[in-house]
Amino acid sequence: MNVYRPSGGQVPTATPYAWPHDASISPKTTALMIIDMQNDFCSPNGYLSHQGYSLTPTRAPIPAIQTLLTLFRKHSFPIIFTREGHRPDLSTLSSRELHRSRNNPSGLGIGDQGPLGRLLIRGEPGHDIIPELTPLPNEPVVDKPGRSAFAYTDFELLLRLKGIKNLIITGVTTDVCVSCTMREANDRGFDCLLVGDACGASLQRLHDAAVEMVGTEGGIFGASAGAQEVVCAVEAWASKNVRGLGKEEDEESTGSSGDRSDE
């Protein structure tokens, strides 16, 4: 039996394997994820500030994410944003999580009033995506009450309906929401790429550890790469499949393009 393997793309310099493993980069298979780039995590006087952390590490990825966002929009790749936050009546917040969130020098946690509104509450200014990365109307925003984008959301449904199997993951924080989402995506069969310089954590050592964990056991949770490496891979795909689309279609119709193997 002849099996046609369509030409695709990879990030060949990803660690510890060329990503995606089946060279299938395309707008039909691959989505950019932007996790929790919200005012509460990236702007002064938000939730993270009240936890006592500097915002420098969580704002550092903004330029790299902007670069990827512009590129993925240019080539019509799917883009999905997430926001962490709770219902105003706190019905999605456990007592443990409320206690934990107030265990900081300020004594303020989820639901408490701050300069950007109630901390991590849907509909408040702090819950919004930062203005530098404002989603377009056609770009889904998944509101989640916890760490993983899969927990109690329709995120997986969005991916399955679009046929997405590869996730390029950016955002904050690398060690918490980014890592939780990547791990669960891996368990659900998605091939994930963590973009190291397009992610940030409250502490650099936590970011570094989270990136390092990805590459253990041959890529236990997926692979990692830098933003510029992703740019090069997507531009290479576009050069072959966008500007040369007509040529590729002609080659496919004559059977002269792509690899074939017999089973």
C-alpha positions in Angstrom: 0.0 0.0 0.0 1.3 3.4 -0.9 1.2 6.0 1.9 1.7 9.6 1.0 3.6 11.6 3.5 3.0 15.3 2.8 5.9 17.7 2.9 5.9 19.8 6.1 8.3 21.7 8.3 10.2 21.4 11.5 12.2 23.4 13.9 15.4 21.4 13.3 17.4 23.0 16.1 14.8 22.3 18.8 16.0 20.3 21.8 16.0 17.3 22.3 14.4 16.5 18.9 13.6 18.3 15.7 10.0 19.5 16.3 7.4 18.4 15.5 8.5 14.9 15.3 6.6 14.2 12.1 7.6 17.4 10.3 4.0 18.6 10.1 4.1 22.3 10.7 1.2 24.0 8.9 -1.8 26.2 9.7 -3.9 23.1 9.6 -2.0 21.3 12.3 -0.1 23.8 14.4 -1.3 26.6 16.8 0.4 29.3 18.8 -0.6 29.4 22.4 -0.2 32.6 24.5 -0.8 31.7 28.1 -2.0 34.2 30.7 -0.2 37.3 29.5 -2.6 39.3 31.7 -2.3 42.6 33.6 -2.5 40.6 36.8 0.8 38.9 35.9 2.5 41.5 33.8 1.4 44.9 34.9 2.1 46.9 38.1 -0.3 46.6 41.0 -1.8 43.3 39.7 -2.0 39.9 41.4 1.7 39.0 41.0 2.9 42.3 42.4 0.8 41.6 45.5 2.5 38.2 45.8 5.7 40.1 46.2 7.4 39.4 42.9 9.2 41.5 40.4 7.4 41.9 37.0 10.7 42.0 35.1 10.8 38.3 34.4 7.1 38.1 33.3 7.4 41.1 31.0 10.7 40.0 29.4 9.0 37.6 26.9 6.7 40.3 25.5 8.9 41.2 22.5 9.4 37.6 21.5 5.7 36.8 21.8 4.9 39.9 19.7 7.3 38.7 17.0 5.6 35.2 16.9 2.2 36.7 17.0 2.9 38.9 14.0 4.4 36.0 12.1 1.5 33.6 12.9 -1.1 36.2 11.9 0.7 36.9 8.7 0.6 33.2 7.7 -2.9 32.5 9.1 -1.8 30.0 11.8 -4.4 29.5 14.6 -3.7 31.5 17.7 -5.3 30.8 21.1 -5.0 32.9 24.2 -5.7 31.9 27.8 -6.6 33.9 30.9 -6.5 32.6 34.5 -9.3 34.0 36.7 -12.4 33.2 38.7 -16.1 34.1 38.7 -16.9 37.2 40.7 -18.9 35.2 43.2 -15.7 33.0 43.8 -17.8 29.9 43.1 -14.8 28.5 41.1 -12.3 29.1 44.0 -11.5 26.5 46.6 -10.9 27.5 50.2 -7.4 26.1 50.0 -6.6 28.2 46.9 -8.0 31.3 48.6 -5.9 30.6 51.7 -2.8 30.0 49.6 -3.2 33.1 47.5 -3.2 35.3 50.7 -0.1 33.7 52.1 2.2 36.6 51.2 3.5 39.8 52.8 0.6 41.9 51.5 -2.0 39.5 52.8 -4.1 40.1 49.6 -5.1 37.3 47.3 -7.7 36.2 44.8 -10.8 38.2 44.9 -9.4 41.0 47.0 -9.5 44.6 45.8 -6.4 46.1 44.2 -5.7 49.1 41.9 -6.5 47.0 38.9 -9.8 45.7 40.4 -10.3 42.5 42.2 -7.3 40.2 41.8 -7.7 37.4 39.3 -11.4 38.0 38.8 -13.0 37.8 35.4 -14.2 41.1 34.0 -11.7 43.2 36.0 -9.0 45.2 34.4 -6.3 43.0 35.9 -7.8 40.0 34.1 -7.4 41.5 30.7 -4.6 40.5 28.2 -1.9 43.2 28.2 -2.4 45.8 25.5 0.8 44.8 23.7 -0.7 41.5 22.9 -4.4 42.3 22.4 -6.2 39.3 20.7 -8.1 39.9 17.5 -11.8 39.2 17.4 -11.2 35.9 15.6 -8.6 34.7 18.1 -10.2 32.5 20.9 -9.5 33.4 24.5 -9.9 30.5 26.9 -10.9 31.5 30.4 -9.6 29.0 32.9 -10.1 28.8 36.7 -6.8 27.1 37.4 -3.4 26.3 36.0 -3.9 24.0 33.0 -5.8 25.3 30.0 -7.5 21.9 29.8 -9.0 22.0 33.3 -12.8 22.8 33.2 -12.5 24.6 29.8 -13.4 24.0 26.2 -9.8 24.3 25.1 -9.4 20.7 23.9 -12.6 21.0 22.0 -11.3 24.0 20.1 -8.1 22.1 19.2 -9.9 18.9 18.1 -12.4 20.8 15.9 -9.5 22.7 14.2 -7.5 19.5 13.7 -4.6 20.9 15.7 -2.0 18.4 16.9 1.0 20.6 17.5 1.2 23.4 20.1 3.8 26.2 20.2 3.6 27.4 23.8 4.5 30.8 25.1 3.4 32.9 28.1 3.6 32.9 31.9 4.5 31.5 34.2 6.9 28.8 32.8 6.9 26.7 36.0 3.1 26.9 36.7 0.4 27.5 34.0 2.7 27.0 31.1 4.2 23.8 32.5 0.8 22.4 33.6 -0.7 23.0 30.2 2.2 21.5 28.4 2.3 18.4 30.6 -1.5 17.8 30.2 -1.3 18.4 26.4 1.4 15.8 26.2 -0.8 13.3 28.0 -3.6 14.0 25.5 -1.4 13.3 22.5 -0.3 16.8 21.4 3.3 17.5 20.3 4.4 20.6 22.2 7.2 23.1 21.7 8.1 25.3 24.6 9.6 28.6 23.3 12.0 29.4 26.1 12.6 33.1 25.5 8.9 33.7 24.9 8.0 32.4 28.4 8.7 33.8 31.9 8.5 32.9 35.6 8.5 34.8 38.8 12.0 33.6 39.5 14.7 32.9 36.8 15.7 29.6 38.5 12.2 28.3 38.2 12.0 29.2 34.6 15.3 27.5 33.9 14.2 24.3 35.7 10.9 24.2 33.9 12.7 24.4 30.5 15.2 21.8 31.5 12.5 19.4 32.6 11.0 19.4 29.1 14.1 17.7 27.5 14.5 14.8 29.9 14.0 11.2 28.7 14.3 12.2 25.1 11.7 14.9 25.4 9.3 13.6 28.0 6.9 16.6 27.6 8.0 17.8 24.2 10.8 20.0 22.9 12.1 23.5 23.4 13.5 26.2 21.2 14.0 29.9 20.9 11.6 32.3 19.2 14.0 33.1 16.4 14.3 29.4 15.6 10.6 29.1 15.4 10.5 32.2 13.1 13.0 30.5 10.8 11.0 27.3 10.6 7.7 29.0 9.9 9.3 31.3 7.3 10.8 28.2 5.7 7.4 26.5 5.6 5.9 29.7 4.1 8.6 30.0 1.5 7.8 26.4 0.3 4.1 26.3 0.8 2.8 29.8 0.2 4.9 31.5 -2.5 5.4 28.1 -4.2 1.9 26.8 -3.7 1.1 26.5 -7.4 4.2 24.6 -8.1 3.7 22.3 -5.2 0.1 21.5 -6.3 1.3 20.7 -9.8 3.9 18.4 -8.5 1.4 16.6 -6.2 -1.0 16.1 -9.2 1.8 14.3 -11.1 2.9 12.4 -8.1 6.4 13.9 -8.2 6.3 15.6 -4.8 6.5 14.2 -1.3 7.9 10.9 0.0 6.2 7.6 -0.7 6.7 4.4 1.2 5.2 1.0 0.8 3.7 -0.9 3.7 
